[in-house]
Amino acid sequence: MKFDVIVIGAGAAGMFCAAEAGKRGRRTLLLEHNAQPGRKIIVSGGGRCNFTNIHTTHENFVSSNPHFCKSALAGYTPNDFIELVRSYRIEYFEKKLGQLFCRDRSHQIVEMLLAECRKAKVAIKTNCSVNSVAKEEGFTVETSLGNFSCESLVVATGGLSFPKIGATDLGYRLARQFGIRTVQTRPSLVPMMFESGLADAAKLAGISVDSEVNADNRSFRENILFTHRGLSGPAILQASNYWRQGEDVDIDMLPGTDLADELSRSRHERITLAVWLGNRLPNRLVQYLVANGLPNKPLDQLNGKEISEVTSKINKWRVRFQKTEGWDKAEVTLGGISTDELSSKTMEVKKVPGLYFIGEVVDVTGWLGGYNFQWAWASAYAAGKAV
Ligand SMILES: Cc1cc2nc3c(=O)[nH]c(=O)nc-3n(C[C@H](O)[C@H](O)[C@H](O)COP(=O)(O)OP(=O)(O)OC[C@H]3O[C@@H](n4cnc5c(N)ncnc54)[C@H](O)[C@@H]3O)c2cc1C
């Protein structure tokens, strides 16, 4: 069967793009190998889908070309998506830092996108695995349900994270087939694992501390969460977008407090360091630090060397992580289709007219907090208007 447009992948970007193309009267087919479209949307945001961030700018994204995403983000803004959400009477709330979540559940976003596709008369085939693509005059897509052909082909197959809900490498394979450069992929927005030396840190699992985390000169102030193997929590997930193997991450567990200064000024208090710290940090963490050599003396007996030791463990804790927890735990994929290969206005491949890449498969990765969906909507809109 022949279509004007075929979109591979009924995730966030694919559904949105298919609906936009369909609204322009393009005969559009959307292909998904899962039984159900939008499975990542359903699990996102803890089941409530953090569908956008009202403060989105290009600075919230990691990409080899940080300017590439500007045009698409300007063409379809968080407010545009909020208006769509409102028109479907989906209730939402701002959790923190501009992050908008569904009040009820993320299924509502999938139902909204499917309704948009229905309105635009998009044909959807689920349980349809795309095996390969051939280019003749247009494109022929070979699938488990037979062959389909089209003028414009949109690849919206997403990244490699969460393979258990359907991630595949088809997008990257198609890039190789068409000689399109890719930027090396790696898991991100992901918990990090300590080097083995900190193995007994499992005792700290479950402790959460408001911290400032610095990786590659980027700082994030939010909670860190100790896990059995390392650290997680929003500040660590954010830092994972910037961390590279072998590089240290600096953590300040009392941001805004100059410990050396405060300790010197508190010398008159007739208490021990552990008691003093216990008023500022979780007790279990303080006990662990004391058990691991933090000098637990009365404050007036601490010497300069001991004070700087305390400071280096709390204000300037330098952590060498061994690795991340990998694709199974990562929310997103860093890297992907090189932005040099794409038009920033339409997402079309410069050297293969008619072929488009959108969403997470492209080398544009957002911070934690609704930015990745905003990129999915914006890149999908740009392509949907062009195909
Ligand atoms: C647990 C989790 C929570 C998240 N929470 C948030 C959040 O709250 N806010 C936020 O902004 N981002 C969040 N993200 C990231 C966000 O889900 C993704 O960035 C976004 O879904 C990317 O959209 P996409 O359409 O590019 O890819 P996807 O949504 O992954 O869609 C790709 C689709 O292509 C299909 N597909 C793949 N290969 C084939 C093939 N060969 N044949 C046919 N179909 C194929 C897949 O099954 C999938 O349906 C979260 C991610 C995870 C894993």
PDBQT file of the ligand as one rigid body, heavy atoms in Angstrom, charges set to zero:
ROOT
HETATM    1  C1  LIG A 401      11.158   5.534  32.979  1.00  0.00    +0.000 C 
HETATM    2  C2  LIG A 401      11.199   6.759  32.118  1.00  0.00    +0.000 A 
HETATM    3  C3  LIG A 401      10.584   7.914  32.572  1.00  0.00    +0.000 A 
HETATM    4  C4  LIG A 401      10.638   9.088  31.792  1.00  0.00    +0.000 A 
HETATM    5  N1  LIG A 401       9.984  10.192  32.258  1.00  0.00    +0.000 NA
HETATM    6  C5  LIG A 401      10.028  11.331  31.511  1.00  0.00    +0.000 A 
HETATM    7  C6  LIG A 401       9.294  12.487  31.927  1.00  0.00    +0.000 A 
HETATM    8  O1  LIG A 401       8.528  12.459  32.904  1.00  0.00    +0.000 OA
HETATM    9  N2  LIG A 401       9.434  13.629  31.177  1.00  0.00    +0.000 N 
HETATM   10  C7  LIG A 401      10.212  13.677  30.031  1.00  0.00    +0.000 A 
HETATM   11  O2  LIG A 401      10.290  14.727  29.395  1.00  0.00    +0.000 OA
HETATM   12  N3  LIG A 401      10.849  12.565  29.592  1.00  0.00    +0.000 NA
HETATM   13  C8  LIG A 401      10.763  11.412  30.296  1.00  0.00    +0.000 A 
HETATM   14  N4  LIG A 401      11.403  10.286  29.833  1.00  0.00    +0.000 N 
HETATM   15  C9  LIG A 401      12.063  10.350  28.518  1.00  0.00    +0.000 C 
HETATM   16  C10 LIG A 401      10.988  10.268  27.405  1.00  0.00    +0.000 C 
HETATM   17  O3  LIG A 401      10.134   9.174  27.678  1.00  0.00    +0.000 OA
HETATM   18  C11 LIG A 401      11.615  10.109  26.040  1.00  0.00    +0.000 C 
HETATM   19  O4  LIG A 401      12.596  11.090  25.828  1.00  0.00    +0.000 OA
HETATM   20  C12 LIG A 401      10.554  10.216  24.944  1.00  0.00    +0.000 C 
HETATM   21  O5  LIG A 401       9.606   9.183  25.096  1.00  0.00    +0.000 OA
HETATM   22  C13 LIG A 401      11.185  10.144  23.570  1.00  0.00    +0.000 C 
HETATM   23  O6  LIG A 401      10.175  10.119  22.606  1.00  0.00    +0.000 OA
HETATM   24  P1  LIG A 401      10.393   9.373  21.211  1.00  0.00    +0.000 P 
HETATM   25  O7  LIG A 401       9.081   9.394  20.531  1.00  0.00    +0.000 OA
HETATM   26  O8  LIG A 401      11.587   9.905  20.544  1.00  0.00    +0.000 OA
HETATM   27  O9  LIG A 401      10.753   7.868  21.633  1.00  0.00    +0.000 OA
HETATM   28  P2  LIG A 401       9.802   6.773  22.334  1.00  0.00    +0.000 P 
HETATM   29  O10 LIG A 401       8.761   7.454  23.147  1.00  0.00    +0.000 OA
HETATM   30  O11 LIG A 401      10.735   5.834  22.989  1.00  0.00    +0.000 OA
HETATM   31  O12 LIG A 401       9.077   6.067  21.101  1.00  0.00    +0.000 OA
HETATM   32  C14 LIG A 401       9.751   5.240  20.180  1.00  0.00    +0.000 C 
HETATM   33  C15 LIG A 401       8.748   4.225  19.670  1.00  0.00    +0.000 C 
HETATM   34  O13 LIG A 401       9.311   3.509  18.586  1.00  0.00    +0.000 OA
HETATM   35  C16 LIG A 401       8.969   2.148  18.706  1.00  0.00    +0.000 C 
HETATM   36  N5  LIG A 401       9.940   1.344  17.956  1.00  0.00    +0.000 N 
HETATM   37  C17 LIG A 401      11.262   1.210  18.199  1.00  0.00    +0.000 A 
HETATM   38  N6  LIG A 401      11.820   0.394  17.280  1.00  0.00    +0.000 NA
HETATM   39  C18 LIG A 401      10.829   0.004  16.426  1.00  0.00    +0.000 A 
HETATM   40  C19 LIG A 401      10.794  -0.852  15.290  1.00  0.00    +0.000 A 
HETATM   41  N7  LIG A 401      11.890  -1.482  14.836  1.00  0.00    +0.000 N 
HETATM   42  N8  LIG A 401       9.615  -1.041  14.647  1.00  0.00    +0.000 NA
HETATM   43  C20 LIG A 401       8.492  -0.402  15.093  1.00  0.00    +0.000 A 
HETATM   44  N9  LIG A 401       8.472   0.398  16.180  1.00  0.00    +0.000 NA
HETATM   45  C21 LIG A 401       9.641   0.612  16.836  1.00  0.00    +0.000 A 
HETATM   46  C22 LIG A 401       9.041   1.908  20.229  1.00  0.00    +0.000 C 
HETATM   47  O14 LIG A 401       8.341   0.753  20.615  1.00  0.00    +0.000 OA
HETATM   48  C23 LIG A 401       8.406   3.200  20.741  1.00  0.00    +0.000 C 
HETATM   49  O15 LIG A 401       7.013   3.106  20.866  1.00  0.00    +0.000 OA
HETATM   50  C24 LIG A 401      11.333   9.101  30.569  1.00  0.00    +0.000 A 
HETATM   51  C25 LIG A 401      11.929   7.922  30.115  1.00  0.00    +0.000 A 
HETATM   52  C26 LIG A 401      11.867   6.761  30.862  1.00  0.00    +0.000 A 
HETATM   53  C27 LIG A 401      12.510   5.503  30.344  1.00  0.00    +0.000 C 
ENDROOT
TORSDOF 0
